Amino acid sequence: MTATSTTEATEPERAPVAPGRRRTFGLAAATALVMGNIIGGGVFALPATVAPYGTVSLLAFAVLSVAAVLLALLFGRLARRSPVTGGLYVYPRDAFGDFAGFLSAWSYWTMCWVSIAALAVAVVGYVDVLVPLHGNHTLEAVVALAALWLPAAANFAGTRWVGAVQVVSTVLKFVPLLVVGTVGLFFVRADNFGPFNASGQSVTGAVAASAALLLYSFLGVESAAMSAGEVRDPERTVGRAGVLGTLGSALVYLLGTVAVFGLVPHDRLTKSGAPFADAVDAITGGHWGGTAIALVAVASITGCLNGWILLAAQMPYAAARDGLFPAPFARVGKGGVPGFGVWACAVLGTLLIALNYTAGPDTTFRVLVLITTFTGCVPYLLSAAAQLYWLAQGTRDRVRPAGLARDLIVAALSFAFSFWLMAGAGYAAVYQGVLFLFAGIPVYVWLRGRREAREQHT
């Protein structure tokens, strides 16, 4: 593809859509996909997770929200140039070649299927509130597997069903969480908030440390760009859906966290296993909050799994079409979903769940979960770099200074944000993430060698 500036003055090139694939996501479904993937089960534990740092963690939320909106704008601009499925693989590939595209695809795919297993396991704790499992690991594993395979079945039914499920599940979780974040504000008590900085570190250090815990909460901002091949009018819809979905998610996060901080005493919040349930109990004065929040959490995580399974299939689908992932990943079912990709992430997720309930949640499975932030940020970094590359190639007669300056600022800040996220994941996560990333190199070498051998014989 010919490099062009992504300013408004330049008309983006249209990449071909795969034969037989229909664009079924409108703005509402695409926005719901973004919100559904950003707001997963983690939102219900976030206030207690960051409470030990004090209310300074709210500042970290604000910083991450702004940065996530910048990423959404970046992906919207990139989608105008390449409105196809698998965007975060396509952008680095077009800019820097096959190897960069493969690293982006491999890294993102790894993050997806590990995260899917983690989300399925997260369902168990909330189901236990509704139907006591009494610590029976067999029952817990069955619940986790059901939480994984039911959304997988929805994906097999086609992208239209995925979009419908995503809209419904997003509404189910967004409304109750927003109610807690609005109604709850009328019941907050100032003395519940605790100290501004309870970490004993500097304010800058506390913001960075609490942000490191919050990194995973904003993964998913790229959802519309990843599924651009299924989005109607992607040149306009992807950017809008990304920004709207990110802003909506940030609103839920901030309002909900502020409300919980003000409803639950700080010393109790740091030890809470269900902070939103405790917050509802504080509003109502009863004990039914745990059940209500558990129902919302199950719906939230199920919807999140529904969207993440689709994304986990879309990235390798796009790479497989170029011969940079095993060929079966390019197979598309009748519903427009890459079926083998869904099977692959579901099977790999099943193996991780089995490992979790045999080796224990604090062993290998936990180590893998820690690298998801790093592996998720690699495509962000490469996509921002691709945008900077294309902007640098722009010629004076094809760009408008105002548009160029805006796009440069968005791309540069997105690159810096991605770099900060990777550093914030911690030394251990970066070390393990790099090893996991480089483990894909033999796969690339084999596929590239086979492809060139075929080309030489034709």
C-alpha angles and dihedrals in degrees: 000000000000113000113244137174111260094220122121090258092067122068109227121234118247117233115212120260116231114263115266094018119122128202103239104159118093125188093278094050093043092049090048089050090055094045093042092054095044096046105055132142092300094077090071092059101033099094092055092043095058098031094095088066093054128228089319084087088072087065089053088052090054093049092049091047092055091046092049091053089052089053090049090053090048093053090046091056092046091049089057088062098039110020095180139115116276095033099171088056095043097052098057091040093054093046104039108014140255098312094057089047091051093049090051093048094045093047094047094045090051091051091049101054094041090050091048091057091047092052092049090053089048090062091065095070093054094044087053088062091054098038114016110234093187093220093295104158093200092056091044091053091049091052092048092049091049089051088053101044100042093063088042088057090052088055091052087057090064143263092286090063091044091055093047093049090047093054093048096045092045091054091046093056101031097056099051093043091049090049090055089047094051109029090038091059089070091060101045121123120210094221090060093066094074124199122343092232114023096161100084089232129106116279090253091050092047092051091050093046095048091043088056088060091047098049095096092052093073100043106118099057086116095057098108092047091050091054097037090127089066095043121097113234091000094182089071104018100054095058094043094047091048094051095041093046093047094047091048092049093047090051091053092046096048099041092043094048093046090050094049092047090054097042101046120054111249097240091051094043093057088061099038120121093190108030096170091051089052089049093053090048089054090052097046100030088227138095102243093094093088093058094046094048091045090057091049091047093053091050091045096051093043090054091046091052089049091059098039092052089056091050091047089058097042099059097054089040091061092044093046091056087062094046092252096113130039110290098242089068089068094062113112124201128219092272093057095254122124095246098192090053090054091049092048097052091043092052094045090047089051090054091051092048090051089050090050094055096042103040095030132252094270097059133061095340093057091050091054092049090054092062096053093089092053095045091046093053096052092077090045091055094046092046092052089048090051091054091050089050093053092046090051089054093053117115125224094245092055103048138063113225094227093050092044092051092049094049092046092053093048093047095044094048091045090053091049091047092051091049090050091050092052091049091046091057088077136246095279094050092047092048093048092041092054090051090049090048094050090048086075094060094086088053090053092046092052095046093045092048093049092048094051091046090055091047092053091054094051 
